[in-house]
């Protein structure tokens, strides 16, 4: 029986017997057996540490990290696929470094929090019957969707930072749409559980550790070998701190000394800056090294080629800007080169122009990049020729690359070929 | 509590405001879920959607069928071994093992990625060695804390006895 309460042929427990009448059917006996089995299983997983209060506290922590992930993810998505109303913050220059660093770090922090939250409600999974009514089916269905989506989102999000893609679906698109599903199902879950959340939002003696009290234990002195709710929460907090402290150094330089398990380390790579896509991977080695390389800048009918010597002959500007990758790592470096707006002016382009920038890369999602006017106008946006006092390394985009404040690394086009003023 | 009123049975029942908030949250939630669900077919093909569903089902199976039962088994073992310790010491033991297990889980994936990932410009760390160092520090700190707690308790109890 999947729907409705269990029938009771003895007439002692429920009012449903009248509906079912007698004698008890095989289905009824199967139900009873399943109920006994799941009850026995649930008792195996029972722990006085579990309580509604514990779940609410963990849910609050997870709510914070999920919200940070969602909002920073939307910002990153908006910068890469801007809707008409999109705003493009260029100040402070580390804004994307911060937002994407928070995105990945909050995602990693969510892993122990989600595991703990799911552990706290695990016996709910073993309840029989699994579905009691249509609203109950809806509730459980959305919870299952929320859990599955969250597990996949965090797992694939983490593995994506390792540049490993073992799944049969595109990461970026799936990550984006799953975020909406997760947030929707989270709100729905909160709506369903709101009375319990409100009841246990603050610590109340009558609700805290109800299971522990039932077992004759009190919160301050758990059974031998067990741990209290507070100890469990401290352990979850410590675990979350451990995973954050040992990985966030890829995004935040002050945590770099503790960076044991992030896929990137600051200060590594050519010219002490990490590389996401090498020249060999982009298949541009020969084109970028060619002696006759030129950067073509066009506006309307005007087209002007710039050799590397031409670019080096223009006024050079130096800025300290971070390069921040969508995968969370970032590195601040000193960039030197020609202001983009000077090049736009050189072909008679208006200051409010947008740019279409094309790389030497023969293929790839980021071969061409659209640069909104706010970046074109910014005095710190450069066609960089030097990095940390040296000519750009081939893997950093030699002979010329884009560097702009507050933009995702994938939009800092390397190995420039042409720029079209729109 | 303002948002809840006591019913006849003594349990807290939601007020009208809470019902209204629940309704709005539920409606917005359903809307966002629908928006997300409708977005998938615009960018994922049928086989990719099927692959996503298989991965989601596998995630639940691995979590519910493997990770939680294994952690419960570990909990049984810890309950037995921790029953001779003070509650604070038992909590330190469980907490340090929890931190170690979660970090090991994450680093396990990292180590696997190191062997198969296509990028040559990432994953350059010696993560297995780092993990050993992490466990060494974790166990040293945990053992020191447990030793201190147990020693303090024994001193306290022996003082109590001598009086």
Interface residues (C-beta under 8 A of the other chain):
Chain A: X44 X45 X47 X108 X111 X112 X115 X118 X119 X122 X125 X142 X144 X145 X147 X148 X149 X151 X152 X155 X156 X158 X159 X162 X163 X164 X166 X167 X168 X169 X170 X173 X174 X176 X177 X178 X179 X180 X181 X182 X183 X184 X185 X186 X187 X188 X189 X190 X191 X192 X194 X195 X198 X199 X221 X222 X224 X225 X226 X227 X228 X231 X232 X234 X235 X236 X238 X239 X242 X243 X246 X247 X260 X261 X262 X263 X264 X265 X268 X269 X274 X275 X276 X277 X278 X281 X395
Chain B: X1 X3 X4 X12 X13 X14 X18 X21 X22 X23 X25 X26 X28 X29 X30 X31 X32 X33 X34 X35 X36 X37 X39 X40 X43 X44 X47 X48 X49 X51 X52 X55 X56 X57 X59 X60 X63 X64 X67 X68 X71 X72 X75 X78 X79 X80 X81 X82 X83 X84 X85 X87 X88 X90 X91 X94 X95 X98 X99 X102 X103 X106 X107 X109 X110 X112 X113 X114 X116 X117 X118 X119 X120 X121 X122 X123 X124 X125 X127 X130 X131 X133 X134 X138
